[in-house]
Amino acid sequence: MDRDFANPFADYGTIVRGERFVGRKDDLQVIEGRVIRPQEPGNLAIIGDSRIGKSSLVYKAVIDRRDELIAKRLLPIWINLSSYDRAPVFFRSLMTRCIDELEELGWMSPNIQKAAERALQDELSWGEGYSRIQRFFEKVRKEGVRVLFILDEFDHARHLFREDISAFQGLRELSYRPEWRVSYIVTSRRTIRDIELQTQTISTLDGIFHKHYLGMFDTDSIEEYFGRLASIGISDSVSLREKIAFYCGGHPYLLELLGYEVVELFREEQVVDIDRAARRSMHAFLSQYDRMRELLREEGNFDKILQILVGPVVNVKWTDVENLLKYGFIKQDEQETYTAFSEHFQTYLEIIERQFDWDLWPAWRQTEKALRQLITRIMRRKYGENWIEALEKAKSHLKRTIFDRCREAQAKEERAYGNRASSNLIDFTYPQDLFTIIFAEWSVFKEIFGQDKNYWGQRSQLLTKIRNPFAHNRDEIVYNYERQIAEGYCQEILAVIKQADAI
């Protein structure tokens, strides 16, 4: 086999350009309709999570077509906001970068040159300096040149413009007044309004932007991705697609990361082994997950995604769900249940939720843990160390309804995360499972719990409803009074277990 082929994903993690760019036809059309096609372009904010492809999208839509746009006297200028530490220097660079481009193109007229020289004079106040910058762009407009600034990494404005409303207003004025209007495409993880809130200022800049959220790849984009794999001899198959979907969903960066390792393994050994390729790239996968987790936590959304996907549901609003859907962190399946963008990320969240005591609802987390410990202790006393196998023989229905499913979940976690997975099978039980085991061995647990099955069955039903992820049933919204009752049930169960531990 000829091994002398280029890996189509060799430059993963960088801005994807030219023929390397995959899909995103609808997103490209948004840029075309808002910024490229109109005689008077509008402003566009591309909003999405880190490494979702925002910069690559804009590069493909604008910079790759620079010659075509220049022919229409539309001048694109790319500026990375994170490279600036002072607002006046940033505003001055808007003009100096434009001057450099105009000189290179031979578009620098005497009037523009004169306005540039006046604006570049030293020791000008902010007000006077900004007024001359406006005058400079007014002269550019009179020469029939439309300037398009691509402001990449706009989240940095929360540091660059901290407590400085004049900076946000200055950006707005440069694009608002027709005499000197420039256009903007900004890329950011947060909305402009959220960025302003973090700087403790509120302006009207957000109002001049059309917001477009960039999420996961759509079906057409994923088809192009598999076409890239096929181009170097990797045969398409249902198994290939299912395994890649398990690890990556439609996440562009993760698809390229895994694709790179798949191709390299194919080059080295002439085999297609998605699981081995995933293990080779697992550190990068987990780094991306941790980055996503920190950003979600920073914005107060990490507990919300845990509630929606894992439970218990405490304070999730429909706006929280809609926000996570826009970013592509979650999706809705055919059963109208919300899941993570990939099964691998879903499993990551389940591990995080199980290992750490998030402040979702401490009473329930404590109760769930205490129930598992109680069941393990009592069943070991009756059946010995291998109590699960013995219990399955004694109560065969528990094997089918609970433990077989737990083994499947445990095996999936082990495949995905190796020794990070829990070795304790009961960790994979749901609240309803715990009560089912207790009721199946009621003769043993009756002395501990007292009352009867109906009494505890009512408590089981409400606690199970509380613990279920948010979207298992749109009609099952948990009300405040139900949470209060459920918390009382938790305290009751904890008191029972505490008394049993003292015996």
C-alpha positions as CSV (number, residue, x, y, z in Angstrom):
1,M,0.0,0.0,0.0
2,D,1.2,3.5,-0.8
3,R,1.8,5.3,2.5
4,D,2.9,8.6,0.9
5,F,-0.3,10.5,1.2
6,A,-1.1,13.6,3.1
7,N,-3.1,13.4,6.3
8,P,-6.2,15.6,5.6
9,F,-6.3,16.5,9.2
10,A,-2.6,17.2,9.8
11,D,-3.1,20.8,10.8
12,Y,-6.0,20.2,13.3
13,G,-6.3,22.9,15.9
14,T,-5.5,25.7,13.6
15,I,-7.6,27.9,11.4
16,V,-8.9,25.7,8.6
17,R,-8.7,27.3,5.2
18,G,-9.1,26.6,1.5
19,E,-9.8,23.1,0.4
20,R,-9.3,21.9,4.0
21,F,-12.5,23.6,5.1
22,V,-15.5,21.3,5.6
23,G,-19.2,22.0,5.2
24,R,-20.9,24.9,7.0
25,K,-22.9,25.9,3.9
26,D,-25.8,27.5,5.9
27,D,-23.4,29.4,8.1
28,L,-21.4,30.7,5.1
29,Q,-24.7,31.8,3.6
30,V,-25.4,33.9,6.8
31,I,-22.1,35.8,6.3
32,E,-22.8,36.2,2.6
33,G,-26.3,37.6,3.2
34,R,-25.4,39.9,6.0
35,V,-21.9,41.2,5.1
36,I,-20.7,40.2,1.6
37,R,-23.6,40.7,-0.8
38,P,-25.2,44.0,0.4
39,Q,-23.9,47.2,-0.9
40,E,-24.1,48.5,2.7
41,P,-23.0,45.5,4.8
42,G,-24.4,44.9,8.3
43,N,-22.5,43.8,11.4
44,L,-22.4,40.2,12.4
45,A,-21.5,38.4,15.7
46,I,-20.4,34.8,15.3
47,I,-21.0,33.2,18.7
48,G,-19.9,29.7,19.7
49,D,-17.8,27.6,22.1
50,S,-14.0,27.5,21.9
51,R,-12.6,25.4,19.0
52,I,-16.0,25.1,17.3
53,G,-14.7,26.7,14.1
54,K,-15.7,30.4,14.4
55,S,-12.4,31.8,13.0
56,S,-12.2,29.1,10.3
57,L,-15.7,30.0,9.2
58,V,-14.9,33.7,8.8
59,Y,-11.6,33.0,7.2
60,K,-13.3,30.8,4.6
61,A,-16.1,33.3,4.0
62,V,-13.9,36.4,3.8
63,I,-10.2,36.1,3.7
64,D,-10.1,33.2,1.3
65,R,-12.1,35.5,-1.1
66,R,-10.0,38.6,-0.4
67,D,-9.1,39.2,-4.1
68,E,-12.8,38.9,-5.1
69,L,-13.8,41.4,-2.4
70,I,-11.0,43.8,-3.2
71,A,-12.3,43.9,-6.7
72,K,-15.6,45.2,-5.3
73,R,-13.6,47.7,-3.1
74,L,-14.6,45.8,0.0
75,L,-11.5,45.8,2.2
76,P,-11.3,43.0,4.8
77,I,-8.9,43.5,7.7
78,W,-8.3,40.8,10.3
79,I,-7.5,41.9,13.9
80,N,-7.0,39.6,16.9
81,L,-8.3,41.5,19.9
82,S,-6.4,39.4,22.3
83,S,-3.1,40.9,21.1
84,Y,-3.9,44.3,22.6
85,D,-3.7,45.4,26.2
86,R,-4.8,49.1,25.9
87,A,-7.9,50.4,24.2
88,P,-6.3,53.6,22.7
89,V,-3.6,51.4,21.0
90,F,-6.4,49.1,19.6
91,F,-8.3,52.0,18.1
92,R,-5.2,53.5,16.7
93,S,-4.4,50.1,15.1
94,L,-7.8,50.1,13.3
95,M,-6.5,53.1,11.4
96,T,-2.9,52.0,10.9
97,R,-3.8,48.6,9.7
98,C,-6.2,50.2,7.2
99,I,-3.4,52.6,6.1
100,D,-1.1,49.7,5.4
101,E,-3.7,47.9,3.3
102,L,-4.6,51.0,1.3
103,E,-0.9,51.7,0.6
104,E,-0.3,48.2,-0.6
105,L,-3.3,48.4,-2.9
106,G,-2.4,51.8,-4.2
107,W,-5.7,53.3,-2.9
108,M,-4.1,55.9,-0.7
109,S,-5.4,59.3,-2.0
110,P,-4.0,62.7,-0.9
111,N,-7.1,63.3,1.1
112,I,-6.8,60.0,3.0
113,Q,-3.0,60.6,3.4
114,K,-3.6,64.0,5.0
115,A,-6.3,62.7,7.3
116,A,-4.0,59.8,8.4
117,E,-1.1,62.2,9.2
118,R,-3.4,64.4,11.4
119,A,-4.8,61.4,13.2
120,L,-1.4,59.9,13.9
121,Q,-0.1,63.0,15.7
122,D,1.2,62.3,19.2
123,E,-0.2,63.6,22.5
124,L,-3.8,63.8,21.3
125,S,-6.6,63.5,23.9
126,W,-8.9,60.5,23.6
127,G,-11.7,62.7,22.3
128,E,-9.6,64.5,19.7
129,G,-7.8,61.4,18.7
130,Y,-11.1,59.5,18.2
131,S,-12.6,62.4,16.2
132,R,-9.6,62.3,13.8
133,I,-10.0,58.5,13.4
134,Q,-13.6,59.1,12.4
135,R,-12.4,61.8,9.9
136,F,-9.9,59.3,8.5
137,F,-12.6,56.7,7.8
138,E,-14.8,59.4,6.4
139,K,-12.2,60.1,3.7
140,V,-11.8,56.4,3.0
141,R,-15.6,56.1,2.5
142,K,-15.5,59.1,0.0
143,E,-13.0,57.1,-2.1
144,G,-15.6,54.3,-2.4
145,V,-13.8,51.9,-0.1
146,R,-15.9,49.9,2.4
147,V,-13.8,48.6,5.3
148,L,-14.7,45.3,7.0
149,F,-13.0,44.6,10.3
150,I,-12.9,41.1,11.5
151,L,-12.5,41.3,15.3
152,D,-11.4,37.9,16.3
153,E,-11.3,36.8,20.0
154,F,-13.7,39.6,20.9
155,D,-14.2,38.1,24.4
156,H,-10.9,39.9,25.3
157,A,-12.9,43.1,25.2
158,R,-14.0,42.3,28.8
159,H,-10.4,43.0,29.8
160,L,-9.4,45.5,27.1
161,F,-12.5,47.8,27.7
162,R,-13.0,47.1,31.4
163,E,-15.1,49.8,33.0
164,D,-14.7,51.9,29.8
165,I,-18.1,52.5,28.1
166,S,-16.5,55.0,25.7
167,A,-14.6,52.1,24.0
168,F,-17.8,50.2,23.3
169,Q,-19.5,53.4,22.2
170,G,-16.5,54.2,20.0
171,L,-16.8,50.9,18.1
172,R,-20.5,51.5,17.7
173,E,-20.1,55.1,16.3
174,L,-17.5,53.9,13.7
175,S,-20.2,51.6,12.3
176,Y,-23.3,53.5,13.0
177,R,-22.8,56.9,11.2
178,P,-23.1,56.6,7.4
179,E,-20.4,59.2,6.8
180,W,-17.6,57.0,8.0
181,R,-19.3,53.6,8.5
182,V,-17.1,50.6,8.8
183,S,-18.5,47.0,9.2
184,Y,-17.6,44.4,11.7
185,I,-17.6,40.6,12.0
186,V,-16.8,39.7,15.6
187,T,-16.1,36.1,16.8
188,S,-16.6,35.4,20.5
189,R,-17.8,32.8,22.9
190,R,-20.1,35.1,24.7
191,T,-22.6,37.6,23.4
192,I,-21.5,41.2,23.1
193,R,-24.0,42.1,25.9
194,D,-22.5,39.4,28.2
195,I,-19.1,40.8,27.5
196,E,-20.2,44.3,28.3
197,L,-21.8,43.0,31.6
198,Q,-18.4,41.5,32.6
199,T,-16.7,44.9,32.0
200,Q,-19.4,46.5,34.3
201,T,-20.5,48.7,31.4
202,I,-23.7,48.8,29.3
203,S,-23.7,50.4,25.9
204,T,-25.8,50.0,22.7
205,L,-23.1,48.2,20.7
206,D,-24.9,44.9,21.0
207,G,-27.9,46.4,19.2
208,I,-26.1,46.9,15.8
209,F,-25.1,43.2,15.5
210,H,-27.0,40.3,14.0
211,K,-26.2,37.3,16.2
212,H,-25.4,33.9,14.7
213,Y,-24.6,30.9,16.9
214,L,-22.2,28.3,15.6
215,G,-22.8,24.8,16.9
216,M,-21.9,21.3,15.8
217,F,-21.5,20.1,12.3
218,D,-24.8,19.4,10.4
219,T,-25.4,16.3,8.4
220,D,-23.9,17.7,5.1
221,S,-20.8,18.8,6.9
222,I,-20.3,15.4,8.5
223,E,-20.7,13.8,5.1
224,E,-17.9,15.9,3.8
225,Y,-15.8,14.8,6.8
226,F,-16.3,11.1,5.9
227,G,-15.5,12.0,2.3
228,R,-12.0,13.2,3.5
229,L,-11.4,9.8,5.2
230,A,-12.5,8.0,2.1
231,S,-10.2,10.1,0.0
232,I,-7.1,8.3,1.5
233,G,-8.6,4.8,1.3
234,I,-10.6,4.4,4.6
235,S,-13.8,2.6,3.6
236,D,-17.0,4.1,4.9
237,S,-19.2,1.8,7.0
238,V,-22.0,1.9,9.6
239,S,-19.5,0.8,12.3
240,L,-17.0,3.5,11.4
241,R,-19.7,6.2,11.6
242,E,-21.2,4.9,14.9
243,K,-17.9,4.8,16.6
244,I,-16.8,8.2,15.5
245,A,-20.2,9.6,16.5
246,F,-19.8,8.0,19.9
247,Y,-16.6,9.9,20.6
248,C,-17.1,13.2,18.7
249,G,-20.8,13.7,17.9
250,G,-20.6,16.6,15.4
251,H,-17.8,18.6,17.2
252,P,-15.5,19.9,14.5
253,Y,-12.3,20.0,16.5
254,L,-12.8,16.6,18.0
255,L,-13.6,15.1,14.6
256,E,-10.4,16.5,13.2
257,L,-8.4,15.4,16.2
258,L,-9.7,11.8,16.0
259,G,-9.5,11.9,12.2
260,Y,-5.8,12.7,12.4
261,E,-5.1,9.7,14.7
262,V,-7.3,7.4,12.6
263,V,-5.4,8.3,9.4
264,E,-2.0,8.0,11.1
265,L,-2.9,4.5,12.5
266,F,-4.1,3.5,9.0
267,R,-0.8,4.7,7.5
268,E,1.3,2.8,10.1
269,E,-0.6,-0.5,10.3
270,Q,-3.2,-0.5,7.5
271,V,-6.0,-0.9,10.0
272,V,-8.9,1.2,10.9
273,D,-9.3,1.1,14.7
274,I,-11.3,4.0,16.1
275,D,-11.0,2.9,19.7
276,R,-7.2,2.8,19.5
277,A,-7.1,6.1,17.7
278,A,-9.3,7.6,20.5
279,R,-7.0,6.3,23.2
280,R,-4.0,7.9,21.4
281,S,-5.8,11.3,21.5
282,M,-7.6,10.9,24.9
283,H,-5.5,13.5,26.6
284,A,-6.5,16.1,24.1
285,F,-10.2,15.0,24.4
286,L,-10.1,15.4,28.1
287,S,-8.3,18.8,27.9
288,Q,-11.1,20.0,25.6
289,Y,-13.8,18.7,28.0
290,D,-12.1,20.4,30.9
291,R,-11.9,23.7,28.9
292,M,-15.6,23.4,28.1
293,R,-16.4,22.6,31.7
294,E,-14.5,25.6,33.1
295,L,-16.1,28.0,30.6
296,L,-19.6,26.6,31.5
297,R,-18.8,26.9,35.2
298,E,-17.6,30.5,34.7
299,E,-21.0,31.4,33.2
300,G,-23.0,29.5,35.8
301,N,-24.1,26.9,33.3
302,F,-22.1,23.8,34.3
303,D,-24.6,22.9,37.1
304,K,-27.4,23.4,34.6
305,I,-26.0,21.0,32.0
306,L,-25.5,18.4,34.8
307,Q,-29.1,18.9,36.0
308,I,-30.4,18.5,32.4
309,L,-28.4,15.5,31.4
310,V,-27.8,13.7,34.7
311,G,-30.0,15.2,37.4
312,P,-31.3,16.1,39.9
313,V,-33.3,19.0,38.5
314,V,-33.4,21.9,40.8
315,N,-33.4,25.3,39.2
316,V,-33.2,24.8,35.4
317,K,-35.3,27.1,33.2
318,W,-36.3,26.6,29.6
319,T,-34.0,29.5,28.7
320,D,-31.1,27.5,30.1
321,V,-32.0,24.6,27.8
322,E,-32.3,26.8,24.8
323,N,-29.0,28.5,25.5
324,L,-27.2,25.1,25.7
325,L,-28.9,24.0,22.5
326,K,-27.8,27.1,20.7
327,Y,-24.2,26.4,21.6
328,G,-24.6,22.7,20.7
329,F,-23.6,21.3,24.1
330,I,-26.8,19.3,24.2
331,K,-29.2,18.0,21.5
332,Q,-32.7,16.5,21.5
333,D,-33.2,13.0,20.2
334,E,-36.2,11.4,18.6
335,Q,-37.8,10.6,22.0
336,E,-37.5,14.3,22.9
337,T,-34.9,13.5,25.5
338,Y,-31.9,15.8,25.8
339,T,-28.5,14.2,25.5
340,A,-24.9,15.6,25.3
341,F,-23.5,16.3,21.8
342,S,-21.7,12.9,22.1
343,E,-22.0,9.8,24.2
344,H,-18.4,10.1,25.2
345,F,-19.0,13.6,26.6
346,Q,-22.2,12.4,28.3
347,T,-20.2,9.7,30.1
348,Y,-17.6,12.3,31.1
349,L,-20.4,14.4,32.7
350,E,-21.8,11.3,34.5
351,I,-18.3,10.5,36.0
352,I,-17.9,14.1,37.1
353,E,-21.4,14.2,38.7
354,R,-20.7,10.9,40.5
355,Q,-17.3,11.8,41.8
356,F,-17.9,15.3,43.0
357,D,-20.5,16.8,45.2
358,W,-21.9,19.7,43.1
359,D,-24.2,22.1,44.9
360,L,-27.2,21.0,42.9
361,W,-29.0,19.5,45.8
362,P,-26.8,18.3,48.6
363,A,-29.6,16.5,50.5
364,W,-30.3,14.2,47.6
365,R,-26.6,13.6,46.7
366,Q,-26.0,12.6,50.3
367,T,-29.1,10.4,50.4
368,E,-28.3,8.6,47.2
369,K,-24.8,7.8,48.4
370,A,-26.0,6.7,51.8
371,L,-28.6,4.3,50.2
372,R,-25.9,2.7,48.0
373,Q,-23.7,2.2,51.0
374,L,-26.5,0.8,53.1
375,I,-27.6,-1.7,50.4
376,T,-24.0,-2.8,49.9
377,R,-23.4,-3.3,53.7
378,I,-26.7,-5.2,54.3
379,M,-26.4,-7.4,51.1
380,R,-22.8,-8.3,51.9
381,R,-23.9,-9.3,55.4
382,K,-26.5,-11.7,53.8
383,Y,-24.7,-12.9,50.7
384,G,-21.0,-12.2,51.2
385,E,-18.5,-10.2,49.1
386,N,-20.0,-11.3,45.8
387,W,-23.4,-10.2,46.9
388,I,-24.6,-8.9,43.5
389,E,-24.1,-12.3,41.7
390,A,-25.8,-14.1,44.7
391,L,-28.7,-11.6,44.6
392,E,-29.1,-12.1,40.9
393,K,-29.5,-15.8,41.4
394,A,-32.0,-15.3,44.2
395,K,-33.9,-12.6,42.5
396,S,-33.4,-13.2,38.7
397,H,-35.6,-10.2,37.7
398,L,-33.0,-7.9,39.2
399,K,-30.4,-9.2,36.8
400,R,-32.5,-8.4,33.8
401,T,-33.9,-5.1,35.0
402,I,-31.0,-3.5,36.8
403,F,-27.6,-5.2,36.9
404,D,-27.3,-6.1,33.2
405,R,-28.0,-2.5,32.3
406,C,-25.5,-1.4,34.9
407,R,-22.8,-3.7,33.4
408,E,-23.4,-2.2,30.0
409,A,-23.0,1.3,31.4
410,Q,-19.9,0.3,33.3
411,A,-18.4,-1.4,30.2
412,K,-19.1,1.7,28.1
413,E,-17.4,3.9,30.7
414,E,-14.4,1.5,30.9
415,R,-14.0,1.6,27.1
416,A,-14.2,5.3,27.0
417,Y,-12.1,6.2,30.1
418,G,-10.2,3.1,31.2
419,N,-9.2,3.2,34.8
420,R,-11.0,6.4,35.4
421,A,-14.3,4.4,35.3
422,S,-15.9,3.2,38.5
423,S,-15.3,-0.4,39.4
424,N,-18.3,-0.4,41.7
425,L,-21.3,-1.7,39.8
426,I,-23.9,-0.2,42.2
427,D,-22.6,3.3,41.2
428,F,-24.4,2.8,37.9
429,T,-27.8,2.3,39.5
430,Y,-30.6,4.9,39.3
431,P,-32.6,5.9,42.4
432,Q,-35.5,3.8,41.3
433,D,-33.1,0.8,41.1
434,L,-32.1,1.3,44.7
435,F,-35.6,1.1,46.0
436,T,-36.3,-1.9,43.7
437,I,-33.5,-3.7,45.4
438,I,-34.7,-2.7,48.8
439,F,-38.2,-3.9,48.0
440,A,-37.0,-7.2,46.6
441,E,-35.2,-7.9,49.9
442,W,-37.9,-6.3,52.0
443,S,-37.7,-9.1,54.6
444,V,-34.2,-7.9,55.4
445,F,-34.7,-4.1,55.0
446,K,-38.1,-4.0,56.7
447,E,-36.6,-3.8,60.2
448,I,-34.4,-0.9,59.1
449,F,-37.0,1.2,57.3
450,G,-40.2,0.3,59.2
451,Q,-43.6,1.2,57.8
452,D,-44.6,-0.7,54.7
453,K,-43.7,-0.8,51.0
454,N,-46.5,1.6,50.0
455,Y,-45.2,4.2,52.4
456,W,-41.7,4.1,51.0
457,G,-43.1,3.5,47.5
458,Q,-44.6,7.0,47.5
459,R,-41.3,8.5,48.6
460,S,-39.5,6.5,45.9
461,Q,-41.8,7.9,43.1
462,L,-41.2,11.5,44.0
463,L,-37.5,11.1,44.5
464,T,-37.2,9.3,41.2
465,K,-39.1,12.1,39.5
466,I,-36.8,14.7,41.1
467,R,-33.7,12.8,40.1
468,N,-34.6,12.2,36.5
469,P,-32.9,14.4,33.9
470,F,-34.8,17.5,32.8
471,A,-36.2,16.4,29.4
472,H,-37.2,12.8,29.9
473,N,-40.7,14.1,29.9
474,R,-41.6,17.7,29.1
475,D,-44.8,17.4,31.2
476,E,-42.8,16.3,34.3
477,I,-41.8,19.7,35.5
478,V,-40.8,19.7,39.2
479,Y,-42.5,22.4,41.2
480,N,-41.0,24.1,44.3
481,Y,-43.4,22.4,46.7
482,E,-42.4,19.0,45.3
483,R,-38.7,19.8,45.9
484,Q,-39.5,20.8,49.4
485,I,-41.4,17.6,50.1
486,A,-38.6,15.5,48.5
487,E,-36.0,17.2,50.6
488,G,-38.0,16.2,53.7
489,Y,-38.1,12.7,52.4
490,C,-34.3,12.7,52.0
491,Q,-33.9,13.9,55.6
492,E,-36.2,11.1,56.7
493,I,-34.2,8.4,54.8
494,L,-30.9,9.8,56.1
495,A,-32.3,9.6,59.7
496,V,-33.3,6.0,59.1
497,I,-29.9,5.0,57.7
498,K,-28.1,6.8,60.5
499,Q,-30.1,4.9,63.1
500,A,-29.3,1.6,61.2
501,D,-25.6,2.5,61.2
502,A,-25.7,2.9,65.0
503,I,-27.1,-0.7,65.5
